Amino acid sequence: MKKILLFLFFPVILGAEITLISPAPGEKIFLLPENQRQLMALPSHEERVKLLASHRLKGPQYGLHAPGLLWKSPVSVQFSWRSTGKEKKFFALLVSETPDFKKYKTVFAKGEQVSALPALLNLHPGKKYYWRIAGPHGKELSPVSFFMTDPQPPRWLMLEGPKNIRDLGGYKTFDGKTVKYGLLFRGERLNENSGNYCHAGRNRLTVEDLDFFRNELKIRTDLDLRSKAETAGMTCSPLGKDVQFLNCPSSSYLKIFTPQGKKNMVRIFRVLAKKENYPIYFHCSGGADRTGATALIANGLLGVSENDLCADWGHTFFPRLPDNMNQKIRRNFNFAATIRGFSAYGKPTDPLHKKIENYLLSGGITPQEIAAFRQLMK
């Protein structure tokens, strides 16, 4: 009788059951939108330009020029679940790289599904992730499930301020290896260009951006490729005084083959060859031309294919890549011609990575520096 009375006055509170629905256990999640994957699957730079141009001829909003397509961005990941509890408005999605959830990212939801924006997760391609749902007030926890991300690079990184940011990792090299993620990142300026050549421009980073660069990417070196006029004598990175700031003005496209252009690139590569500088965020103003030249040297030297090098550069300009084919721009911004420029640094039968190696050696880079970079990045 006493036990019954205790039960009546102190009822057991049964937790709600949360059932995970999507992604299904082990499901592969594509981070790149289908339009980006379609272009990446083409065998050459010329084929990508041709396809985009043919769609443009059919109308300014036809095919790959249709509004709403994602460029310079991954897709949101869709999660859904069901709860037997009465409260169905407030849940928390927890996503972790390990099943013990010692570290996890949180996305709040007002119902039994959520579209997790890329900026909230910034997932890695080709990786296993674990997820679960916490019920209202954290009283209930669902079982743990997992999903796999598709390995297709590039890995886009989404921030509030700087854009056009991606990891240089993920590409296959001629020797069957893969460029490591998490070491080299390319993107836009972290602060505005100087407006008067005397004072540095304003910081573009939000508090969340700064936290991401420092605590998640753990950037040690801010390699700024802008001119001295654009940086106006900056000596400190917008990421903080404890992040090494190196202003190494760079050239782009065919200008990297001029004496000054080669000198600039040698100085930049010496930064990339030192392990203590990593992880490195390198950038010019818009993350396109000077940044693209540095990315070409880095991944090209590692043995990434010509097709992937051109595709990585093209991601900055999709879907307006055909606009770069008029005669004026073709002379100054021809990435394919830049790759052909390395033909002067080797025999016709030499692979591109060998020609890029010879280009750097001709500027004074040592074989030891090249070997150190390759060992670090693969």
C-alpha positions in Angstrom: 0.0 0.0 0.0 2.8 2.3 0.9 4.5 1.7 -2.5 1.2 2.5 -4.3 0.8 5.8 -2.4 4.4 6.8 -3.2 3.7 6.2 -6.9 0.5 8.3 -6.8 2.2 11.2 -5.1 5.6 10.9 -6.9 4.7 9.7 -10.4 7.6 8.5 -12.6 8.2 11.0 -15.5 8.6 9.0 -18.6 10.9 10.7 -21.2 9.7 11.2 -24.7 11.1 8.9 -27.4 12.9 10.5 -30.3 13.2 8.6 -33.5 15.8 9.8 -36.1 14.5 9.7 -39.7 16.9 11.5 -42.0 19.7 11.2 -42.9 19.3 7.4 -42.7 22.1 5.5 -41.0 25.2 5.5 -43.3 23.5 7.7 -45.9 25.9 9.6 -48.2 25.3 13.4 -48.1 26.4 15.5 -51.1 27.9 18.8 -49.9 28.3 20.2 -53.4 25.2 21.2 -55.2 24.3 19.2 -58.3 25.2 22.1 -60.6 28.7 22.3 -59.3 29.1 18.5 -59.5 28.0 18.6 -63.1 30.7 21.0 -64.0 33.4 19.2 -62.0 32.6 16.0 -63.8 33.5 17.5 -67.2 36.9 16.4 -68.6 38.4 19.9 -69.3 38.2 23.6 -68.8 37.2 24.1 -72.4 34.2 21.7 -71.9 33.0 23.7 -68.9 33.2 27.0 -70.8 31.4 25.4 -73.7 28.5 24.1 -71.6 28.0 27.3 -69.7 28.1 29.3 -73.0 25.6 27.0 -74.7 23.2 27.4 -71.8 23.6 31.2 -71.9 22.7 31.2 -75.6 19.3 29.6 -74.7 18.5 32.4 -72.2 20.0 34.3 -69.3 18.1 32.1 -66.9 18.5 28.7 -68.7 20.1 25.6 -67.2 23.2 26.4 -65.2 22.3 30.1 -65.3 19.0 29.6 -63.6 18.3 31.7 -60.5 18.5 29.9 -57.2 21.5 27.7 -58.0 24.3 27.7 -55.4 27.8 28.9 -56.4 30.7 29.5 -54.0 28.7 27.5 -51.5 27.9 23.9 -50.3 24.3 22.9 -49.7 22.4 22.8 -46.5 22.0 19.4 -44.8 18.4 18.3 -44.1 17.7 16.5 -40.8 14.3 15.2 -39.6 13.0 13.1 -36.6 9.9 12.3 -34.7 9.2 12.7 -31.0 6.4 11.1 -28.9 6.5 14.0 -26.5 3.9 16.7 -26.2 6.4 19.5 -26.9 7.3 19.5 -30.5 8.7 23.0 -31.0 12.1 23.2 -29.4 14.9 20.7 -30.2 18.6 20.8 -30.6 20.6 19.0 -33.3 24.0 17.8 -32.2 26.6 16.9 -34.8 30.0 15.4 -33.9 33.0 13.9 -35.5 33.2 11.2 -32.8 30.5 8.9 -31.3 31.2 10.1 -27.8 30.1 13.7 -28.6 33.0 15.2 -26.6 32.9 18.0 -29.1 29.9 18.8 -31.2 28.1 21.6 -33.1 24.6 22.6 -32.2 21.8 23.7 -34.5 18.5 24.7 -32.9 15.2 23.7 -34.4 11.6 24.9 -33.8 10.1 21.6 -35.1 10.9 18.1 -36.0 13.1 19.0 -38.9 15.8 21.5 -39.6 17.9 22.7 -42.6 21.3 23.1 -41.2 22.9 26.0 -43.0 26.5 25.3 -44.3 27.9 28.1 -42.0 26.6 26.3 -38.9 28.4 23.1 -39.7 31.2 23.7 -42.3 31.5 19.9 -42.9 34.5 18.1 -44.4 34.0 16.1 -47.6 34.6 12.3 -47.3 34.1 12.1 -43.5 31.8 10.2 -41.1 29.7 12.3 -38.8 27.5 11.4 -35.9 24.2 13.1 -34.9 21.5 13.0 -32.4 18.6 15.1 -31.2 18.2 16.6 -27.7 14.6 17.2 -26.7 13.1 20.4 -25.1 15.2 21.6 -22.2 17.7 18.8 -22.9 15.7 16.2 -21.0 15.6 13.6 -23.7 18.3 12.4 -26.0 17.7 10.4 -29.1 19.9 7.4 -30.1 23.0 8.2 -32.1 23.0 7.9 -35.9 25.7 8.7 -38.5 26.0 9.8 -42.1 28.9 10.0 -44.6 29.8 13.1 -46.6 30.7 12.7 -50.3 34.4 13.1 -50.9 34.1 15.5 -53.9 36.2 18.6 -53.3 36.3 21.6 -53.0 35.4 22.1 -49.3 33.6 25.5 -49.2 33.8 27.4 -46.0 30.9 29.8 -45.2 31.4 33.0 -43.1 29.5 36.2 -42.6 32.3 38.5 -43.8 34.9 37.1 -46.2 33.6 34.9 -49.0 35.0 32.7 -51.7 36.8 30.6 -49.1 37.8 27.0 -49.6 40.2 24.4 -48.4 42.9 23.4 -51.0 42.7 19.8 -49.8 40.8 16.8 -51.2 42.3 16.6 -54.8 43.9 13.5 -56.0 47.5 13.6 -57.1 49.4 11.8 -59.9 50.9 9.3 -57.4 47.5 8.2 -56.1 47.6 10.3 -52.9 45.2 13.0 -51.8 46.1 16.6 -50.8 45.5 17.0 -47.1 42.6 19.0 -45.7 43.0 21.6 -43.0 46.4 23.0 -43.9 46.0 25.5 -46.8 42.9 27.8 -47.2 42.3 30.3 -50.0 39.9 33.2 -49.9 39.1 36.9 -49.8 40.6 39.8 -47.9 40.0 39.8 -44.1 39.9 43.6 -44.1 39.0 46.2 -46.7 41.6 47.5 -49.0 43.1 50.9 -48.0 41.1 53.8 -49.3 43.9 56.4 -49.0 47.1 54.3 -49.1 47.9 55.5 -45.6 45.5 53.7 -43.3 44.5 50.0 -43.4 40.9 49.3 -44.3 38.3 48.2 -41.7 38.1 44.7 -40.4 35.5 42.5 -42.3 35.4 39.8 -39.6 32.4 39.2 -37.3 33.0 37.7 -33.9 31.8 34.4 -35.2 34.2 34.6 -38.2 37.1 35.4 -35.9 36.3 32.5 -33.7 36.1 30.1 -36.7 39.5 31.2 -38.1 41.2 31.0 -34.7 39.6 28.1 -32.9 38.3 25.8 -35.6 40.7 26.3 -38.5 43.5 27.3 -36.0 45.1 29.6 -38.6 48.7 30.4 -37.7 49.7 32.5 -40.7 47.8 35.2 -42.6 49.5 35.3 -46.0 48.3 38.5 -47.6 49.0 38.7 -51.3 47.8 42.2 -51.8 50.0 45.1 -52.8 51.5 47.5 -50.3 49.1 50.2 -51.5 46.1 47.9 -50.7 47.4 47.0 -47.2 48.8 50.5 -46.4 51.7 49.3 -44.2 49.7 46.7 -42.2 51.9 44.8 -39.7 49.2 42.9 -37.8 46.6 40.4 -39.0 42.9 41.1 -38.5 42.9 37.6 -36.9 45.0 38.9 -33.9 48.5 39.8 -32.9 49.4 36.1 -32.2 48.7 35.2 -35.8 51.7 35.7 -38.1 51.0 38.4 -40.7 53.0 38.2 -43.9 52.4 40.7 -46.7 53.8 39.1 -49.9 52.5 41.0 -52.9 51.8 38.6 -55.7 51.4 38.5 -59.5 48.8 36.6 -61.4 48.3 34.6 -64.6 51.1 35.2 -67.2 52.7 37.8 -65.1 54.1 35.1 -62.8 56.6 34.3 -65.5 58.1 37.8 -65.5 61.3 38.3 -63.4 59.3 40.2 -60.7 56.4 37.7 -60.8 58.8 34.8 -60.3 60.5 36.6 -57.4 57.1 37.2 -55.8 56.1 33.5 -56.2 59.4 32.3 -54.7 58.9 34.4 -51.7 55.4 33.1 -51.2 56.5 29.5 -51.7 59.1 29.8 -49.0 56.3 30.5 -46.6 54.4 27.4 -47.8 57.5 25.3 -47.4 57.8 25.8 -43.6 55.8 23.5 -41.4 55.7 26.0 -38.5 53.6 28.4 -40.6 50.6 26.0 -40.8 47.6 26.2 -41.0 47.8 29.1 -43.5 45.1 31.3 -44.9 46.3 33.0 -48.1 44.3 35.6 -50.0 44.4 38.7 -52.2 41.5 41.1 -52.4 38.8 38.9 -54.0 40.4 35.5 -53.8 40.5 35.0 -57.5 43.5 36.0 -59.5 46.6 36.4 -57.3 45.1 33.8 -55.0 44.4 31.5 -57.9 48.0 31.7 -59.1 49.3 30.7 -55.7 46.7 27.8 -55.5 47.9 26.7 -59.0 51.6 26.6 -57.8 50.7 24.7 -54.6 48.4 22.1 -55.9 50.1 21.9 -59.3 53.4 21.1 -57.6 51.7 18.3 -55.6 50.6 16.7 -58.8 46.9 17.6 -59.0 45.7 17.2 -62.6 45.4 20.1 -65.0 41.6 19.5 -65.2 41.2 19.8 -61.4 43.4 22.9 -61.2 41.3 24.7 -63.8 38.1 23.5 -62.2 39.2 24.8 -58.8 40.0 28.2 -60.3 36.7 28.2 -62.2 34.7 27.8 -59.0 35.5 31.5 -58.3 33.8 32.5 -61.6 31.0 29.9 -62.2 28.5 30.4 -63.8 29.9 33.5 -65.6 33.0 31.8 -66.8 32.2 32.4 -70.5 32.2 36.2 -69.7 36.0 35.8 -69.4 36.4 34.8 -73.0 36.2 38.2 -74.6 39.5 39.3 -76.2 40.5 41.8 -73.6 40.0 39.5 -70.6 41.5 36.6 -72.5 44.8 38.3 -72.7 45.0 39.1 -69.0 42.9 36.4 -67.2 43.5 33.2 -69.1 44.1 30.5 -66.6 44.6 27.8 -69.2 47.3 29.9 -70.9 49.0 30.3 -67.6 49.3 26.5 -67.3 50.7 26.3 -70.8 53.2 28.9 -69.8 55.0 26.3 -67.7 56.0 24.5 -71.0 59.1 26.7 -71.1 60.3 24.9 -67.9 60.5 21.3 -69.2 60.3 18.9 -72.1 56.9 18.4 -73.9 56.7 15.0 -72.3 57.3 16.3 -68.7 54.2 16.3 -66.4 52.9 19.6 -65.2 54.1 19.1 -61.7 57.7 18.6 -63.0 57.5 21.9 -65.0 56.2 23.8 -62.0 59.0 22.3 -59.9 61.5 23.5 -62.5 59.9 27.0 -62.5 60.4 27.2 -58.7 64.0 25.8 -58.9 64.9 28.4 -61.6 63.9 31.1 -59.1 66.1 29.8 -56.3 63.8 27.4 -54.4 65.8 24.3 -53.3 64.9 20.7 -53.8 64.7 20.3 -50.0 62.1 23.0 -49.8 60.0 21.3 -52.5 60.3 18.0 -50.8 59.3 19.5 -47.4 56.2 21.0 -48.9 55.2 17.7 -50.6 55.7 15.7 -47.5 53.6 18.2 -45.5 50.7 18.3 -47.9 50.3 14.7 -49.0 
